[in-house]
Amino acid sequence: MRLQPKPNSAVLAALLVTAVLALFLGACEEKVSTPGVHVITPDSLRGTIGDTLVFLGVYTGAPGDVARHSWDFNSDGIFDAEWVNPGFGGDSVAVIHTYSRADDYVATLQVTTVQNRLYRATTPVAVTDGVPLITASAPDTVACGETFTLVGHAEDDAGRRAFWDLGGDGNAELSQTYTDSITLALDVTYDEPGRYLVVFGASDNDAHVERLTLTVIVGSPPAWVSGASLAEARADQAAAAWNGRLYVFGGRHGRGVVGSTEIYDPGSDSWSAGSPLPSPRWGARALTMGDLIYVMGGVTVTDSVFPKVEIYDPAADSWTTFPDLPKHRMPTRKRGFAALRVGGTTACCDSIMLFGGIGATGINDTTLIYNTVNDSFSMDVTHFMGQTRAWLGGATAWDTPEQLDGKLFSVGGTTDGATPSARIESYNPFSDFWRNEMAMPTARVAPAAAFLEGKLYVLGGSTGVSGASDVGEVYSLAQERWDALPALPAPRSGASAVELEGRIYLIAGATPATSTYHVEGSRDLQILLPWRCGP
């Protein structure tokens, strides 16, 4: 790499000041040539080709003795710079020099006095050739299964190795040695859609490494499309999927609680009415267990936390409720909690674990277990979230949980009822272990979240005490990397996200006008098309 030095006049002015300060600070190495007469030169210098290097010299004999300062920068016996009757009273000088070749040099300063006496001092100079100069090219977009060529070029007088690293994980798929220059090509094919990082790099024998990262889009990136609107506006509703359809229960709008059930058929892009909730509420959770949907917790029209479970049979469009007996009631009432299906020896599960949330006395750190076989609750004193979070009112939200390979992922939320959290935790009920995942780039409360093909999609929410956000982000568990998604068509907080047949459905939610006491719900249905090979 060739660097252009700064204009000599400007550089020299700065260097002369530096020289004087260096003398007073003792930043130079003193070398004695003759008793009583000293020549001071800088300590060992190091730089790269094209760098502007500073050389400082001071004669410490009698004032006014110096007739000439002469510098030989290349150890060839030829003086490259001379100062006759130099400044600073003739006793000191600062000069600059730029080397055009990498090597180890010895720079010599010779001082000639008015008595024609010569005094010399030397200083070593190490000059390297700088970092490798690299360029690389890759197509911006390709189709799934399409073979394309990556081309990288490197130049360095002391070149060592050039490489292509697919994924930027430090493992080179192609590597080749070189001396002065090299062009390195690699054919690549990606069968799966997504955003791929490719890295071209080169090293030299001076231990320099340069890298250039490129992005290749394979297939079609995520995009939003609109679905049919719900019949009733709502936010903070419960939602679940069963047999290829979406089921939405309750919620709130304005100052009222919504009790209706709506069913969405993706095939016809239409909504129909289902049997309404026996106990209208908002802030509940809905989980599909086999052929039943369990709707748990939430806040009723009397502003009290509902302590029980109501079970919906989608095939019969009917509800099962239980008598108000202790075993059917939550030991600690909850809303805005996280829930996970666990246990059982069949293909599904027989229990539901409820983590965190908010109860009568504030944010709740208790864990409850609901047994679907005998329809009873129990307190679990051994399983706790790593950090208890919850949703308080319309301006804050529950940790949004989804399930992947038997794990619960708790997303964002709030620890104090106001401050958004970027925290992500995963819980494996089989190993009974909570793990901190990579935090979200955007802290938020009331987000909607869903899993699809090993990726966690986090949509909307609120980044402050109130309002709504249009931010969407996706986290790849395999790559441990967050990527931005297209902005939501409209800001939403307290929406529901449900994965169904390879798409993510974002249902309803509060608009930016929402406040703690007055929630403006929406009727929107937005559908996120994930990474895909087709259009």
N, C-alpha and C positions, 0 to 999 in steps of 0.2 A: 504494500500500500504506500503510495507517495503522498506526503503531506506538504502543503505550501507554508513556508515560514511567514510570520507576520512582517509588515513593513519594518525595515531596520531602524528607522528613526524612532518609531513608537516603542519598539521592543528595547532598543538600547537605552532609552530614557528610563524605562522601568527597571532595567537591569542595573543601571548605575546606582539607582536608589537602593536596590537589593544589595549591591556590593557594599555600600557604606554600612547598611544595617548589619550585614553579615560580619563585617569587621568588628563592630562594637559588641555583637552577641557571641563572638568567638566561634562562628559557624565554619570557619576555615581551619585547615590543618597547617600548622606552622612547620616549615622545613628550613633547616639552617645550612647555608652554603659556606659561609666564612664567619668566624666569630665576630659578633657585632653587626653583621649584615645579614638580613633575612629576606627571603622571598616567600610570600604566602600564596598558595594556590588552593583551589577548592579540592575537597575530598573526591573520591572516585565518582565519576559520572556514569549514568546509564540512560539510554534512550533508544528510540527506533529510527529507522531511515526516515528522513524528512523532518524529524523533531528539531526544534531550535534549542540548542544546549547553551548553557551559561558558563563562562569561564571567568574567574575572578583572580586578580593578581595584585599584590602590594609589595613594594620595596620598603624595607624598614631601616634602611641606612640613614645617612644624614639627609635632612630636607634639601631638596633641589638637586640631588646628585644624579637623578635619572635623566638620561638623554633619549633612550629608546626602549620600548617594550616590544618584543617580537614573539609571535606565537607560531609554533609548528604543530598542527593538529594531527598530522598523519604519520609522524615518525619517519619522514622521508628526507629530512635535512633541509627542507625548503620551508621558509617562513610564509605562512598563509596570511598573516595579519601583522602589521607593524604600526606602532604608535610613536611618533617622534615628538619629543617634548609633550607627553600626555598630560591629561587633566589631573585634577585633585593634587595640585602642587607638583605634578610630575612623579608622584610616588605610588599611585594606584591606578588600576584600569579594569574595566569590565568589557568583555567582548562576547559575541555570540558566533556559533558556527553550526552548520547543518551538514550532516554526513549523507552521502548518496549510496553508500555500500555498507552492508553489515559486516562487522569485524570487531576485533579487540584492538584498540589503539592505545598509544601512550602520547598524550599531549605535552609539549614542552614549552615553558615560558622562559625566555632569555631576556635579562635586563642588562642593558649597556649603560654604564655611568658616564658622566662627563669626563671622568678620568680614563675612559675607554676600558674599564674593567667589566668583566662579564660574570653574571650570576645566573644560575639555572635552577629550575624546579620542574618536576614532572607530576602528572596525575593520570591514572588509567581511565580509559573511556571504553565502555562496552556498548556497541551499537548492534541492535537486532533489526530484522527486516520488517517487523510489525506483524499484525494479524493477517491471515489469509484474506484475499479479496474474493468474495463468492457471489454468484448469482444463481437463481433457480427458477424454473417455470413448471407449472402444472395447470391443467384445465380447471376452470371454476366449477363447472357442473358436468356430470356424466350420468349415464343411465346405469341401473343395476346390471351387473354382469358385463359391462362394457370394459374392454381393456384399453388403458391409456398409458402414456409414457411420461415419466418424470425425468427432467433434464436439469442437471446441476453442473456448474463450471466453477473451478477454483484456480487461483493463481497465487504463488508464493515462491520466492527464491529459495526458501528452505522448506519446501513442502514435504509433508510426511504421509497424510492419509486423508482421503475424501470418503464420505459415506452418505447413504440414505437410511433414515430411521423412520419407519412407518408407525405412527402413533406417538412418537416423542417419548418412548419409554426407556431410551438409552440403549436399546438393542438394535444394532444395525442390520438391516436386511441385505444390504450390499455395501461392501467396503473395498477400497483399492488404494494402494500406495501411489505416490507421485512425487516429482521433484519440482519442476517449475510450474506446470499447469496441467489440468485434467478436465475432461468433460465426461460426466458419469450419468448414464441413462439407465432407468429401471422401468420395466413394464409392470403394471399393477392392475388387478381386477378386484372390485368389491361387489359381492353378491347382495349384501344387505344395504338398505337405504340408511343414510345418516350423514353427519358432518364428520369428516375424517381429517386429522392433522398429519401432515408429512413434513419431515425435517431433513434438510440438506445441510451438511456440515463439512468442515475441513480443518485439519490441524497442521502444525509445522514443527520443526525440530527445536524451536524456541519455546515450546509448551503453550503456544497460542492455539485456541480453538474458536472458530466462528461458526454460528448456526443461523439458519434462515428457516422460519416456519411458514408453511403454506396451508391453506384450507381447501379441501375438495368436497363439494356437495354431491352426494350420490342419491339419485332418485329425486323425489319431491319433498321439500321440507314441510313442517307442520303448517296448517292453514285452517282458518275458521270459516264455517258455513252456518247459516241460520236455519233453525227448524221452526215448526209451527209453535205459536204462542200458547201458553197455558190459559185456561179459562179464568183463573183467579190469580191476581198478583200476590206474591208472598216472599218472605225471606226467613232464614233460620229454620227451614223446613227439614224433615227427614226424607231420605230417598234411598232406594235400593233397586236392584234388577232381579227379574225372575223370568225365565222362559222367553228370553228375547225381548222383554218389554221393561219399561221404566215405571216405577211406582213412587209417587210423591205424596207425602203425608203432612198435613198441618202447616205450621209456620205462623208468621204474623205479618200484618200490614197496617200502616197507620198506627192507631192505638188499640187495634183489635187483634184477637187470636183467630187463626184460620183453622177450621176443622175438616176441610174437604180433602178427599183423596182423588188424585188424577193419575191416569194411566196413559203412557205414550207408546204408540206402535211405530217403530222406525220404518217399517215397510210401507205404511201409508202416510207417514209423517202427520199423524193426527193424535189428538187427545180424546180420551173418554172419561166419564165420571166413574169412580169406584165408591164402594161403601165408605161413608165418612168415618173419621176417628170417633170411637165412643167417647173419648176424652180429648177435646181439641187442645192443642198445645204447640209450643215452639221450643226450639233448643233440644229436641229429642234426637236419639240415634236409631237408625233402622238397620238391621242385619238380616240377610237371607240365610236361613238354616234349612237346607233341603227344600221342601215345598211350602215352607212357611216363612213369613217375614215378622221379626220381632221388633216392636217399636217400644223404646225404653226411655224413661226419664222425661225431662222437659218441663216447661212452665205452663200452667193452665190459665184459664180466663180469670181465675181469682188471684193470679200472680203468685201462686204457690207451686213448689216443685212437686211434680207428679211422682209418687213413690213406687209405682208398679209397672208391670209389663202388659201390653196388649198385643195379641197375636193375630196377624192377618193371614187368611187363607186366600191367595190370589185366584186359585182355581174356582173356589166357591164364592169369591167376593164376599167373605163374611169375617167377622171378628170374634175372637174368644177373649173374654175378660175373666178375672178371678175375684173371688170374694175378698173382702178387706181383712185378711188374716195375716198375722205376723210373718209367716214364711213367704208370703207373696210380696212383702214390702221390702224396699231397700233399707238395710240397716242405717245407711247414710244416704239421704236423698241427693240426687245429682242432676245437673244439667251441664251441657258443654263438656262432656267427658269423652275419653277414648275407649273404644271397645274392640275386642278380639275374640274370634271363635277359637276354642281350644278343646282338647280332650277327645274322648270317644275312641272306639275301635273300628268304627265303620268308615265309609269314604268321607263323611263330613265330621261333625263335631257334636258334642253333647253339652258344652258349657260355653258361657260368655263371660269374659273378664272385663271389668269396667275400671278404668284408671283415671285418676285426677278429676277435673271438672270443678264445679262450684256447688256448694250446699248451703244450708241455712246460715252458716257462720263464716262463709267466705270460701276462698280457694281450698280445695279438698285434696288431701294426700292419701285418702283411703282407697283400697282396692276391694272391689266386690266380685263375687262369683255367682253367676246365675246358672242353675242347673235346669236344663231344658227338659230333662226326663221327669223330674218331680215338681218343676215350676216353683223353685224356691231360691231365695237369696241367702248367701252367707258372707261373713266378713273374712277377708284374707289378710293376715297380718305379716306375711312374709314377702309379698311382691309389691314393690313400690317403684314408681317412675324415678329416673335419675334426677329429674327436676320437675316438681309439680307445677303444672300450668293449667289454665282454664280460660273460660270466656265469661266476662262480666258484662251483661247488658248488650245493647245493640252495637256499641262502639268497640267492644272487645270480643274475642271468640275462643272457642274451644281449640284444643290441639286437634288438628284434622288427621285422623288415623286411617290408614289403609293396610291391606294385608298382602304380603308377598312371601311365598314359601313358608307359611305358618308364622310369619313375623308381623308385629304391629309397628307401624312407623308413625310417630307422633310429630306433627309438623307445626312449628311456630307457636302461636298463642301468646299468653301473657302470664307473668308471675305475680303481678301486683294489680291487675285490673286496668292498667293503662299503657304500660310500656310494651311495644311489640317485641317479640322474640324471633331470632333467626335460627333457633336451636332445632335440630333434628335428632330424634332418638329412635332406636329400633329395639324391640323386645322380642326375644325368642322364648316362648313359654316352655319349650322342651329342655332347654339348657338353663332356664330361669336367669337370663342375663340381659341387662340393658346395655346398649352401646351407643356412644355419641357418633353420629354420622357427620359428614361435612356440612357445616352450617349453610343456610340459604344466603345468596348474595343480598336479598332484600328481606329484612325483618318485617313481620306482619302478624296481625291478629285476624281472625275470621277468614282464613283462606279456605279454598276448596282444593281437595287433593284426590288423586286417583293413580293407581298403578296400571301400566300397560307395557308388556314385554320387557320387564326388568328395569323400567324407568319410572321415577316418581314425578308426576306432573303437579305443580302447585300453581293455582290460578287465583288471581284477585286477592281479596282480603283488604285490610286497612293497615296503612303504615303509620297511622297516628291514632289519637284518641277517638276520632270519628271520621266519617267519610268512607270512601271506597277507592280501590286502586284497579288499574287495568294491567298490572304487571303479571306476566306469566313466565315461569321458569321450569326447567326440567332437569332432573338429576339422574345420571347413569350410575347405577350401583357398581357395575363392572369396571367402569373407567374412573369412578369417583370424581366426576366432573359435572359442574352445573353449566347449562347453556340457556340463553334467553329464548323465549318463545315469542311468536307474534303477539302484539298487544291484544287484550280482550276487545271485542267490538264495542263494549261499554264497560265502565268501571263497575265492579261488583264486590260486595262484602257479604258474608254469610250465605253464599250460594252453595249448591250441592254439586259435586262432581262424581259421576258414575261411569265406570268403564263398561261398555257393552259392545261385543262383537267387533273389537278392534278400533273402536272410537271412544272418545271421552265426551260425555254430555254434561254441559254446564247449565244447571237449572236455576232459574229465578235469581234471588239474591237482592240485597239492599242497594239502593242507588246512592250517589254521593250526597244527596240531601238528607240522608239518614242522621238522626241524632240518637242519644241514649234513650229518649222517651218517645220518640216518634219515628218509626221505621217505615220508609217508603219501599215496599217490595216491588218486584217486577214480574212480568209474565214471560220474560225472554227465555228462549231455549237456544243456546249456541253449541255447536258441535265442532270439536277439535279433531281434524284429520291428522293423525300422527305422521311420522316419517313413513314413506311408502314408495314402492317402485313405480306405481302407476301415476296418472295425473291427479 
